[in-house]
Amino acid sequence: MAFLLVSAYLLLTHTQGAPVENGALLETLKSQVGLFSNKSEHYSAQVRPPGTSRRIPQTIIIGVRKGGTRALLEMLDIHPNIVVAATEVHFFDWDENYVKGIDWYRSLMPFSYGNQITIEKTPGYFTSPQAPERIHDMNSSIKLLLILRDPTERVISDYTQVYYNRVESHKPVQLFEDIVIKNGVLNTKYKAIQRSLYDVHMEKWLKLFSLDQIHIVDGNTLIKDPLPELQKVERFLNLPSRIMSSNFYFNQTKGFYCIRSDGRERCLHESKGRPHPLVNNTVLEQLYSYFREHSAKFYRMVNHSFDWH
């Protein structure tokens, strides 16, 4: 990232002619280059640093929703050989975007050098019926990242996000138990439960991609001890080891790890890490029981087990 900043600095000072105060230049870089994390500016507003181009992603984080995709992307952005798309693109799962074509998709990617990998993440890809084939049509040898967590925890996190969104929009809300249990039985049609059927969704991906093209990140481990999981990703992407333990510090207030990079410290958006509701133990056991068989099947599919309920 430092290379891009230097290039942008030289380009801006050359084109503007007159000396630029440090503060003004910094703001210009922020608005025109878009290299700082958590930015949402459209990439078309960027100045192109010399020697760079926008490229189709060589790696995609395909999901899962509420699995830790944002944390994974932000942490990988530490690596100097990785550049990341600022927003969720939804190219392969939304028909209205897919019809815009591959050039539109490329236009949303950041500028990168030849030795850098471009990564975009859209959690909806993993559960999308269309995404596997569409991504395969674009690049059958692409490398995919999939971050998963305990399926029951993921359901509760999914509910929590929707709950807070509805509260903030002044819409009515329901208790978790009232959604998950219908007529005394588990509501398996609830979308959040459907998204946690990892074996069902993984089966579609493995019809088109080999298992060695899909690296599964343990989301439960990532939030407790990020470095080992990130080092596995570095090896999967054939990148030199550049992410260090010094890049992370535990924020006692937020209750999770934050990032230290390029002389700055940053944490995930305040919408991340929201407290989950206390769930009735009987309902929890019903969820654990329902997912247990699906998880066992998933373990066999990927030749790896996880510490899930």
KEVEXKE-808345 format. One record per residue (C-alpha): residue in one letter; x, y, z. Coordinates in steps of 0.02 Angstrom, whole numbers, padded with zeros to 5 digits. Example, Ala and Ser with C-alpha at 12.3 -4.5 7.8 and 13.67 -1.06 7.14 Angstrom:
2
+--------+--------+--------+--------+
| residu |      x |      y |      z |
+--------+--------+--------+--------+
|      a |  00615 | -00225 |  00390 |
|      s |  00684 | -00053 |  00357 |
+--------+--------+--------+--------+
END
This chain:
309
+--------+--------+--------+--------+
| residu |      x |      y |      z |
+--------+--------+--------+--------+
|      m |  00000 |  00000 |  00000 |
|      a |  00144 |  00116 |  00035 |
|      f |  00200 |  00101 | -00147 |
|      l |  00031 |  00163 | -00206 |
|      l |  00032 |  00309 | -00085 |
|      v |  00205 |  00365 | -00141 |
|      s |  00155 |  00353 | -00323 |
|      a | -00003 |  00451 | -00291 |
|      y |  00095 |  00582 | -00193 |
|      l |  00217 |  00608 | -00337 |
|      l |  00077 |  00613 | -00464 |
|      l | -00026 |  00739 | -00367 |
|      t |  00119 |  00855 | -00326 |
|      h |  00174 |  00851 | -00508 |
|      t |  00002 |  00887 | -00580 |
|      q | -00045 |  01021 | -00455 |
|      g |  00116 |  01117 | -00481 |
|      a |  00107 |  01226 | -00324 |
|      p |  00164 |  01157 | -00156 |
|      v |  00028 |  01068 | -00060 |
|      e |  00013 |  01072 |  00128 |
|      n |  00028 |  00901 |  00209 |
|      g | -00150 |  00904 |  00277 |
|      a | -00225 |  00957 |  00112 |
|      l | -00124 |  00827 |  00019 |
|      l | -00180 |  00692 |  00138 |
|      e | -00362 |  00737 |  00109 |
|      t | -00332 |  00737 | -00078 |
|      l | -00256 |  00565 | -00069 |
|      k | -00400 |  00502 |  00035 |
|      s | -00531 |  00565 | -00085 |
|      q | -00443 |  00526 | -00249 |
|      v | -00342 |  00369 | -00218 |
|      g | -00454 |  00275 | -00097 |
|      l | -00314 |  00172 | -00019 |
|      f | -00370 |  00185 |  00161 |
|      s | -00472 |  00047 |  00238 |
|      n | -00659 |  00061 |  00268 |
|      k | -00678 |  00180 |  00120 |
|      s | -00834 |  00171 |  00014 |
|      e | -00788 |  00292 | -00127 |
|      h | -00816 |  00224 | -00302 |
|      y | -00651 |  00171 | -00377 |
|      s | -00682 |  00269 | -00536 |
|      a | -00635 |  00426 | -00439 |
|      q | -00459 |  00362 | -00408 |
|      v | -00302 |  00431 | -00485 |
|      r | -00209 |  00292 | -00572 |
|      p | -00034 |  00271 | -00497 |
|      p |  00097 |  00241 | -00634 |
|      g |  00123 |  00058 | -00675 |
|      t | -00043 | -00001 | -00606 |
|      s | -00206 | -00061 | -00682 |
|      r | -00375 | -00123 | -00627 |
|      r | -00383 | -00311 | -00636 |
|      i | -00513 | -00446 | -00615 |
|      p | -00492 | -00523 | -00441 |
|      q | -00375 | -00671 | -00432 |
|      t | -00455 | -00719 | -00266 |
|      i | -00633 | -00699 | -00202 |
|      i | -00699 | -00714 | -00025 |
|      i | -00862 | -00802 | -00063 |
|      g | -00938 | -00803 |  00112 |
|      v | -01017 | -00842 |  00223 |
|      r | -01130 | -00701 |  00281 |
|      k | -01095 | -00663 |  00464 |
|      g | -00947 | -00780 |  00458 |
|      g | -00813 | -00646 |  00478 |
|      t | -00787 | -00594 |  00297 |
|      r | -00757 | -00410 |  00337 |
|      a | -00630 | -00451 |  00472 |
|      l | -00540 | -00569 |  00353 |
|      l | -00534 | -00440 |  00213 |
|      e | -00472 | -00301 |  00328 |
|      m | -00337 | -00413 |  00400 |
|      l | -00277 | -00473 |  00230 |
|      d | -00268 | -00292 |  00174 |
|      i | -00117 | -00276 |  00289 |
|      h | -00015 | -00378 |  00164 |
|      p |  00082 | -00270 |  00040 |
|      n |  00047 | -00393 | -00100 |
|      i | -00141 | -00384 | -00077 |
|      v | -00263 | -00249 | -00131 |
|      v | -00447 | -00261 | -00089 |
|      a | -00610 | -00197 | -00161 |
|      a | -00687 | -00069 | -00044 |
|      t | -00866 | -00130 | -00054 |
|      e | -00964 | -00290 | -00080 |
|      v | -00988 | -00296 | -00267 |
|      h | -01128 | -00426 | -00284 |
|      f | -01080 | -00457 | -00465 |
|      f | -01105 | -00644 | -00472 |
|      d | -01260 | -00659 | -00362 |
|      w | -01365 | -00510 | -00419 |
|      d | -01433 | -00525 | -00596 |
|      e | -01451 | -00336 | -00612 |
|      n | -01263 | -00318 | -00586 |
|      y | -01209 | -00471 | -00685 |
|      v | -01291 | -00407 | -00844 |
|      k | -01180 | -00252 | -00834 |
|      g | -01035 | -00361 | -00890 |
|      i | -00857 | -00399 | -00842 |
|      d | -00791 | -00226 | -00885 |
|      w | -00910 | -00150 | -00759 |
|      y | -00849 | -00276 | -00630 |
|      r | -00668 | -00232 | -00668 |
|      s | -00705 | -00047 | -00649 |
|      l | -00749 | -00075 | -00466 |
|      m | -00580 | -00150 | -00426 |
|      p | -00434 | -00050 | -00352 |
|      f | -00277 | -00011 | -00450 |
|      s | -00141 | -00140 | -00421 |
|      y |  00036 | -00180 | -00472 |
|      g |  00083 | -00340 | -00562 |
|      n |  00146 | -00423 | -00402 |
|      q | -00015 | -00390 | -00307 |
|      i | -00169 | -00497 | -00288 |
|      t | -00339 | -00413 | -00302 |
|      i | -00470 | -00481 | -00183 |
|      e | -00655 | -00442 | -00174 |
|      k | -00778 | -00512 | -00049 |
|      t | -00965 | -00535 | -00063 |
|      p | -01034 | -00653 |  00071 |
|      g | -01190 | -00689 | -00031 |
|      y | -01092 | -00786 | -00161 |
|      f | -01078 | -00943 | -00054 |
|      t | -01266 | -00970 | -00043 |
|      s | -01308 | -00905 | -00217 |
|      p | -01369 | -01034 | -00344 |
|      q | -01290 | -00937 | -00489 |
|      a | -01123 | -00880 | -00416 |
|      p | -01022 | -01043 | -00431 |
|      e | -01052 | -01063 | -00618 |
|      r | -01030 | -00878 | -00655 |
|      i | -00865 | -00868 | -00562 |
|      h | -00807 | -01028 | -00646 |
|      d | -00851 | -00955 | -00817 |
|      m | -00743 | -00803 | -00777 |
|      n | -00593 | -00901 | -00712 |
|      s | -00598 | -01088 | -00684 |
|      s | -00430 | -01086 | -00593 |
|      i | -00471 | -00945 | -00471 |
|      k | -00431 | -00965 | -00286 |
|      l | -00577 | -00947 | -00167 |
|      l | -00581 | -00904 |  00018 |
|      l | -00725 | -00962 |  00126 |
|      i | -00736 | -00911 |  00309 |
|      l | -00857 | -01010 |  00418 |
|      r | -00905 | -01013 |  00600 |
|      d | -01012 | -01122 |  00712 |
|      p | -01177 | -01133 |  00615 |
|      t | -01286 | -01096 |  00767 |
|      e | -01182 | -00944 |  00814 |
|      r | -01195 | -00886 |  00634 |
|      v | -01385 | -00897 |  00639 |
|      i | -01391 | -00793 |  00797 |
|      s | -01271 | -00666 |  00723 |
|      d | -01377 | -00658 |  00565 |
|      y | -01532 | -00624 |  00670 |
|      t | -01439 | -00493 |  00771 |
|      q | -01389 | -00394 |  00616 |
|      v | -01567 | -00394 |  00549 |
|      y | -01634 | -00350 |  00722 |
|      y | -01525 | -00195 |  00739 |
|      n | -01559 | -00143 |  00559 |
|      r | -01747 | -00150 |  00593 |
|      v | -01730 | -00055 |  00757 |
|      e | -01629 |  00082 |  00672 |
|      s | -01761 |  00091 |  00533 |
|      h | -01901 |  00100 |  00664 |
|      k | -01975 | -00063 |  00602 |
|      p | -02057 | -00195 |  00714 |
|      v | -01946 | -00336 |  00778 |
|      q | -01974 | -00513 |  00839 |
|      l | -01889 | -00614 |  00972 |
|      f | -01763 | -00741 |  00907 |
|      e | -01863 | -00886 |  00978 |
|      d | -02023 | -00826 |  00894 |
|      i | -01939 | -00833 |  00724 |
|      v | -01840 | -00994 |  00746 |
|      i | -01982 | -01095 |  00822 |
|      k | -02147 | -01111 |  00731 |
|      n | -02289 | -01218 |  00802 |
|      g | -02169 | -01295 |  00926 |
|      v | -02042 | -01355 |  00798 |
|      l | -01885 | -01283 |  00720 |
|      n | -01922 | -01166 |  00575 |
|      t | -01797 | -01238 |  00452 |
|      k | -01862 | -01123 |  00315 |
|      y | -01794 | -00972 |  00408 |
|      k | -01664 | -00897 |  00291 |
|      a | -01533 | -00881 |  00426 |
|      i | -01545 | -01068 |  00459 |
|      q | -01537 | -01105 |  00273 |
|      r | -01376 | -01005 |  00258 |
|      s | -01294 | -01112 |  00391 |
|      l | -01319 | -01274 |  00294 |
|      y | -01138 | -01273 |  00239 |
|      d | -01142 | -01446 |  00162 |
|      v | -01288 | -01403 |  00048 |
|      h | -01202 | -01248 | -00020 |
|      m | -01028 | -01324 | -00028 |
|      e | -01092 | -01464 | -00138 |
|      k | -01129 | -01339 | -00276 |
|      w | -00954 | -01265 | -00269 |
|      l | -00867 | -01434 | -00271 |
|      k | -00956 | -01480 | -00431 |
|      l | -00855 | -01345 | -00519 |
|      f | -00700 | -01313 | -00413 |
|      s | -00576 | -01434 | -00339 |
|      l | -00555 | -01434 | -00152 |
|      d | -00377 | -01368 | -00166 |
|      q | -00448 | -01209 | -00246 |
|      i | -00553 | -01170 | -00092 |
|      h | -00469 | -01123 |  00071 |
|      i | -00581 | -01128 |  00223 |
|      v | -00542 | -01003 |  00361 |
|      d | -00600 | -01046 |  00536 |
|      g | -00699 | -00892 |  00586 |
|      n | -00708 | -00942 |  00769 |
|      t | -00518 | -00954 |  00776 |
|      l | -00489 | -00795 |  00675 |
|      i | -00572 | -00684 |  00805 |
|      k | -00480 | -00766 |  00949 |
|      d | -00306 | -00782 |  00872 |
|      p | -00295 | -00704 |  00699 |
|      l | -00115 | -00735 |  00650 |
|      p | -00115 | -00926 |  00623 |
|      e | -00268 | -00917 |  00512 |
|      l | -00195 | -00775 |  00410 |
|      q | -00029 | -00866 |  00388 |
|      k | -00126 | -01012 |  00315 |
|      v | -00206 | -00893 |  00191 |
|      e | -00035 | -00822 |  00144 |
|      r |  00026 | -00998 |  00105 |
|      f | -00133 | -01039 |  00007 |
|      l | -00107 | -00883 | -00100 |
|      n |  00079 | -00919 | -00120 |
|      l |  00123 | -00753 | -00040 |
|      p |  00276 | -00715 |  00067 |
|      s |  00241 | -00706 |  00252 |
|      r |  00215 | -00521 |  00291 |
|      i |  00074 | -00517 |  00418 |
|      m |  00146 | -00515 |  00595 |
|      s |  00079 | -00530 |  00772 |
|      s |  00124 | -00346 |  00796 |
|      n | -00012 | -00303 |  00670 |
|      f | -00146 | -00346 |  00798 |
|      y | -00195 | -00289 |  00971 |
|      f | -00341 | -00341 |  01078 |
|      n | -00466 | -00203 |  01111 |
|      q | -00538 | -00233 |  01284 |
|      t | -00684 | -00116 |  01254 |
|      k | -00741 | -00197 |  01092 |
|      g | -00693 | -00372 |  01145 |
|      f | -00601 | -00419 |  00986 |
|      y | -00438 | -00391 |  00894 |
|      c | -00405 | -00229 |  00802 |
|      i | -00274 | -00191 |  00669 |
|      r | -00110 | -00096 |  00678 |
|      s | -00035 | -00059 |  00507 |
|      d |  00056 |  00081 |  00415 |
|      g |  00072 |  00177 |  00578 |
|      r | -00116 |  00177 |  00606 |
|      e | -00235 |  00081 |  00717 |
|      r | -00409 |  00035 |  00663 |
|      c | -00552 | -00075 |  00719 |
|      l | -00699 | -00145 |  00625 |
|      h | -00855 | -00039 |  00607 |
|      e | -00961 | -00019 |  00763 |
|      s | -01094 | -00129 |  00682 |
|      k | -00973 | -00276 |  00701 |
|      g | -00965 | -00372 |  00864 |
|      r | -01136 | -00319 |  00926 |
|      p | -01197 | -00415 |  01079 |
|      h | -01305 | -00565 |  01039 |
|      p | -01471 | -00597 |  01126 |
|      l | -01480 | -00727 |  01263 |
|      v | -01561 | -00878 |  01183 |
|      n | -01668 | -01006 |  01272 |
|      n | -01564 | -01163 |  01306 |
|      t | -01698 | -01278 |  01236 |
|      v | -01696 | -01182 |  01072 |
|      l | -01506 | -01186 |  01068 |
|      e | -01508 | -01375 |  01089 |
|      q | -01632 | -01392 |  00946 |
|      l | -01517 | -01292 |  00834 |
|      y | -01363 | -01390 |  00888 |
|      s | -01453 | -01553 |  00852 |
|      y | -01516 | -01497 |  00683 |
|      f | -01347 | -01437 |  00622 |
|      r | -01246 | -01583 |  00692 |
|      e | -01282 | -01700 |  00546 |
|      h | -01256 | -01563 |  00417 |
|      s | -01089 | -01516 |  00496 |
|      a | -01032 | -01697 |  00499 |
|      k | -01070 | -01711 |  00313 |
|      f | -00977 | -01549 |  00281 |
|      y | -00824 | -01614 |  00375 |
|      r | -00820 | -01766 |  00262 |
|      m | -00836 | -01658 |  00107 |
|      v | -00687 | -01548 |  00151 |
|      n | -00583 | -01679 |  00244 |
|      h | -00573 | -01567 |  00396 |
|      s | -00668 | -01547 |  00557 |
|      f | -00706 | -01392 |  00661 |
|      d | -00744 | -01363 |  00843 |
|      w | -00930 | -01330 |  00818 |
|      h | -01074 | -01387 |  00928 |
+--------+--------+--------+--------+
END
